[in-house]
């Protein structure tokens, strides 16, 4: 099993920034594509960003494009999500996920492991 633990969530004003971290344990971190998803109360969990196992490629949702940056440090078994220019609509629980496959993974059902989530609240 792979354990994923998110951190870095909190309360921020609109226009501000947060940096989420996700640390993995249990298996070789570099063997997984990583992703970030989010879920607002009463809403479906949605894709935010993904990064390949090599860290060389990334993809983002339309809402995240230009504002969020995903990165990974395989030596630290950690993936990050830098979120800038935050909007109230970004308010959600953010989840880190790992997929045992090559390339970029944007589909929720393809992920094998999930963290417990970290709350991000953006005030207006």
C-alpha distance (Angstrom), angle and dihedral (degrees) to the residues before:
residue distance angle dihedral
X1 . . .
X2 3.78 . .
X3 3.77 118.8 .
X4 3.79 118.3 -153.7
X5 3.79 122.9 -167.4
X6 3.79 121.2 -171.4
X7 3.78 125.8 -157.4
X8 3.78 139.9 165.3
X9 3.77 100.9 69.5
X10 3.75 122.4 132.9
X11 3.77 146.6 117.9
X12 3.77 119.2 -46.6
X13 3.79 135.8 166.2
X14 3.78 121.1 -111.8
X15 3.78 109.6 -82.3
X16 3.77 92.7 28.4
X17 3.78 131.2 113.6
X18 3.77 139.9 -119.9
X19 3.77 132.8 -176.4
X20 3.77 116.9 -147.5
X21 3.78 121.9 -159.7
X22 3.78 130.8 -161.8
X23 3.78 120.7 -167.9
X24 3.79 120.4 -164.9
X25 3.77 130.4 -154.7
X26 3.79 137.8 171.5
X27 3.81 100.8 51.0
X28 3.78 139.2 34.8
X29 3.78 104.3 -66.2
X30 3.79 95.0 -156.7
X31 3.80 90.2 62.6
X32 3.80 93.1 70.5
X33 3.73 137.7 73.9
X34 3.79 107.8 -133.9
X35 3.75 132.6 -144.9
X36 3.76 144.4 -179.7
X37 3.78 122.9 -139.6
X38 3.76 132.5 174.6
X39 3.76 136.9 -154.7
X40 3.77 127.8 -165.1
X41 3.82 120.0 -159.1
X42 3.79 110.4 -74.7
X43 3.80 92.2 4.7
X44 3.78 135.1 107.4
X45 3.75 119.0 -97.7
X46 3.79 107.5 -101.8
X47 3.77 137.2 -161.8
X48 3.78 117.7 -104.5
X49 3.80 109.2 166.6
X50 3.79 143.1 -20.3
X51 3.78 135.9 -164.1
X52 3.79 129.2 -162.6
X53 3.78 124.0 -115.9
X54 3.79 90.2 -104.3
X55 3.78 92.0 49.5
X56 3.79 89.4 -129.3
X57 3.78 97.5 111.9
X58 3.76 136.4 42.6
X59 3.78 139.9 175.8
X60 3.79 133.5 -163.0
X61 3.74 141.4 -164.3
X62 3.78 116.0 -106.0
X63 3.79 90.8 -106.1
X64 3.80 92.4 52.0
X65 3.79 97.6 42.6
X66 3.78 111.9 112.1
X67 3.80 94.2 9.5
X68 3.80 106.4 55.9
X69 3.78 129.8 53.9
X70 3.79 125.2 -164.7
X71 3.79 120.4 -158.0
X72 3.77 138.5 161.8
X73 3.76 138.8 -150.6
X74 3.78 107.8 -158.9
X75 3.80 92.0 -172.9
X76 3.81 88.2 61.5
X77 3.82 95.0 37.3
X78 3.78 87.5 -126.0
X79 3.78 137.7 130.1
X80 3.79 122.6 -164.9
X81 3.76 137.7 -157.5
X82 3.77 114.7 -159.2
X83 3.79 108.5 -162.1
X84 3.79 119.7 -166.1
X85 3.79 133.0 174.9
X86 3.77 90.5 24.0
X87 3.78 119.7 -161.0
X88 3.81 130.9 -159.7
X89 3.81 87.8 -110.0
X90 3.80 88.1 64.7
X91 3.80 89.3 68.6
X92 3.80 107.8 121.3
X93 3.75 145.4 104.8
X94 3.79 106.9 -78.4
X95 3.78 119.0 -145.3
X96 3.76 130.7 -162.0
X97 3.80 117.0 -146.2
X98 3.80 138.4 -175.4
X99 3.81 128.2 -148.4
X100 3.79 123.4 -166.4
X101 3.77 97.2 -138.2
X102 3.76 144.7 83.9
X103 3.76 125.9 -92.0
X104 3.76 131.3 12.9
X105 3.78 119.0 -28.9
X106 3.78 117.3 -158.4
X107 3.81 100.5 159.9
X108 3.77 117.6 92.7
X109 3.80 95.1 -144.4
X110 3.80 92.3 58.6
X111 3.79 93.7 65.1
X112 3.78 118.0 98.6
X113 3.79 102.7 -166.2
X114 3.77 135.6 33.4
X115 3.76 137.7 -167.0
X116 3.78 124.2 -132.9
X117 3.79 93.8 -106.1
X118 3.77 136.2 -116.9
X119 3.79 124.7 -122.7
X120 3.79 119.8 -117.9
X121 3.78 116.9 -172.0
X122 3.79 121.7 -176.9
X123 3.78 116.4 -166.9
X124 3.78 124.6 -153.6
